[in-house]
Amino acid sequence: MKRILLFSLFFILTISIHAQSILISGKIIVDDAEEIIDLNGATIENLNTHAKTVATTSGLFSIKVHLNDELLVKHSGIQERRLNVSETMLRKGFITIHVNEEIIELAEANIQKLNRDLLKNLGKNKSFQERINDEMGISSSEFKAQLNLKREEEKVNRTIKQVGGVSVIGLIGLLTKSHKKIKNTIPEKKIKEEQLAALHQFYTTYYFVHDLKIPEGKITEFLDYCYSNFNFSKLLEENNYDEILFILEEQAPGYRSKIKENE
């Protein structure tokens, strides 16, 4: 009877663990691409729960998953990629998704010299509304820049809602001081502490301990060292996560040596 109860308890616990929704982070990497591909807006969809999120320019994203869920990665310029969530992915909390560049074969065509006015390339005259837009400045680069900024803010808000809580990428973006109100009200030291905590949460303890070989108790200290010496504040403000990842991996061996020297 006891064995049956223990087996039942184990079975229930196993099911509950498998049913848990876990927020994981990841990075899309385009293999053998001749040019850098902008991954901003690449969609990562959980085909089991229909949850969706989008990647940053450097391919970083966060999404909630269960064990064995199937993820679909789509974006213009890359081939679609499907993969199943494994126990290793859940344990690490961070996954790297390798994709291939999409190759499009073009038939022979007559190439004409392009004009800076795109409408002339199409042999099309501007409509009345388009001429009005030009006069009002709606087509100006300054107006478009402001519009793009608003769209980026809306995109972050959508990402936070889609993953069912605070997105790690959204959190880091929030802490880059892109909003002047936050910059004016939060002390610099507090911003730094929150940025370090967000970076630790995003890359996960598993990544620092198992991939970079940094002792768990030294992770915050290591991040602080890199933050102070390599201007992480500016890199975060520029959303340059590729450079941050490169610096962490480059500095880890030397920092491990310093730890051993001080032991």
N, C-alpha and C positions, 0 to 999 in steps of 0.2 A: 504493500500500500504506500509506504514511504517513497519507494522508487518511482511509483506512478506519479505521486505528487511532485517529486523533484523534477521528473522528466517534463511534467506539464508546466511547472514554473519556468524551467529552462526554455521550453518551446515558446511560452508567452513572452519572455524577455527577448528572445531572438527575434520574434516578429515585431516587437515594439521598437527594437533597435533599427531593424531594416525599414520600418515605416517612418522613422524620424526624417524630417527635412533638414538638410544641412546646407549652410551658405558656404560655398567654396569660391575661391578666386582662381583666375587663370590668365594665360597669355597665349595669343595666336602668333605663330611664327611661320612666315612664308619661306619655304625652302627654295634655294637656287634661283631667287628672283634677281633679274638683271638690274632692276631699279627698286628703290624703296617704295613699297605700296602703302598708301595711307589707309589704315584699317578703321578709321573713324566711321562709326555707323554700322560696322559689321554686326550681323545679328547672330546671337546664340540662343537657340530655342530648345527647351526641354520638351521633347515630343510626347512624353508621358503626362506631364502636368500642363502643357501648353504655356508655361511661363517663358517670357522672352526678356532678353537684355541686349544691350549694345556695347561694343568695344570702344576703347579710346583710340586715338590716332596710332599709338604704339601697340595696340592689340590687347590691352588689359581689360578684364571684365570680372563681374561677380554674378553668381546665379545660385538659386536654391535647388538642391537635387536630393534624390533618394538613391540607394544602392540599385544598380542595374538600369537606371533611367538612361534613355538614349538622347544624346545631344546632337543638334544639327547646326553646323556653322556655315553661314552664307554671306557672300559679299561680292560685289563686282570686282573682277580682276583676279579672283581666286576660285579654285575648284571647290565644290561643296564637300564637306567632311562630316561623317557621322561617327560617333564613338559612344560606347557604353560606360557608365560610371562604375568603377571598380572599388573594392574595399581599400586598395592602396591610395586611390585618389581621395577618398573620404578621410583616410587617416592623415594624409599630408595636408589636405585643405587647399592645395595649390596644384593646378595642372597646366602642362604645356601642350598645346594643340598644334601639331605641325600640319600645314596645308601646302598644296602646290599652286603655283601661279597658273592662271587660266590662259591658254594659248589659243588665240583666234586667228585662223587662216583667212586671209583676204584674197578675193579674186582680183584679177588685173583691173585697174581703173584709171581713168584719165585724171591726173592731179592738176588742179589749177592753183595759181597763186592766191593765197587767202588775203582778204582785206581785214583790217582791224575792226571794221563794222561787220559783225556777224550776219546781220540781215542782208547785206550786199552779197555775202557768200552764198546765201540761199536764194538770191534773186527776188527778195521780198521787200516791199516798201513798208515803212512804219505806219501803224494804224494811228487813228486820231488819239486814242487813249495812250499809246506809247509816246506820241509827241507831247501830250500833256504831262506825262510822267517825267520826261526829260526837262521840261520847263520848271517843274516843281522840285527837281533835284532828287526824285525818288529813285532814279537809275544811277545816281552818283555812287562812287566807291565808298564814301563816308556813310551814306544811308545804308548801303548793303552791309558794311562792317557792323553797324549798330544792330541791324536785323539778325545777322549771324550770331552776335553775342547773346541776343534774347533767345534765339533758338537753342544755343548751347545750354543756357540756364534751364529752359524747358525740358531739354533732353535729360539733364541730370535729375530733375524732379521725376520724370517718367521712369528713369532707371531705378530710383529709390522705391517707387510704388511697385514696380514689376517684381523686384526681388523680395517684396513683402517686409520691408523694414528699411533700416539705414544701410545703404550700399557703401561698401568700403571705398570704392572709387569715388562715389559721391561725397563721402566724408573727407577724403583727401582733397578733392576739388574744393570743398567748402573751406578747408583750412589753408588754401593757397592765397587767401586774402583777396580773392577776386571781387568780393563784396566790400565796399568801403565801410559800411556800418560795422562789420565784424572787425575790420582792421583798426578802427578808431576806438572800439570799446574793449577789446581783449588785449591784455599786456603781451609783449613779445615773448616773454618767458613761457606764458601759458600756451601761446600758439605753438611754440617749439615743442613743449611737452606733449600736446595733443597730436602734433604731426608725427612725432616719434612713436607714439602709441598706435597711430593709424598705420604707419609703415610696418610696425611689428605685427599688427593684426593682419595686414594685407598679405605679407610674404609668409606668414605663419611661423610658429616656433619650430615646427618640423623642418622647414627649409633652412633656417639658421643653424640648427643643431646637426642635421643629417647631411645637408648639402654643403654648407659653408664650414661645418665643424666648429662652430662657435658655441662654447658652453652656455647652457640655458640661462645661468645667472649673469652672464656677461653680454647678453643680446642688446639690452638697452644701452649699456656702456659703449658697445661697438657702434650702434646706430648714432649715438651722440657724437662719437669720434668722427664718423664719416660726415655727419650733418654739419659739424663745425668746421671741418677742414676742407670740404668740397662743396660748400655753398648749396646744401640740399634745399634751403628755403627758396632760392632762385630757380632751381631745377623743378621743384614742385609747382612754383608759380607758372613755369613754362610747360607743365605737364610732360616733362622729359623723363619718363619712367625708364626708358631704355638706358639712359646714361646713369640713372640711380642704380639700376640692376648691375650694370657694368662695373661701377665703382665698388659696390658691395662685394662682388666676386673677385675683383682685383685686389682689394684691401684685406680680405679675410685671411690669407696666408700670413701676411706680415703681422696682423693683429694677434693671430694665434701664437706667433713667436714671442711677441711682447708679453703675452699672458704667461708663457712658460718661463721667461726670464724673471718675472716678478714673483714666481711661486717659491 
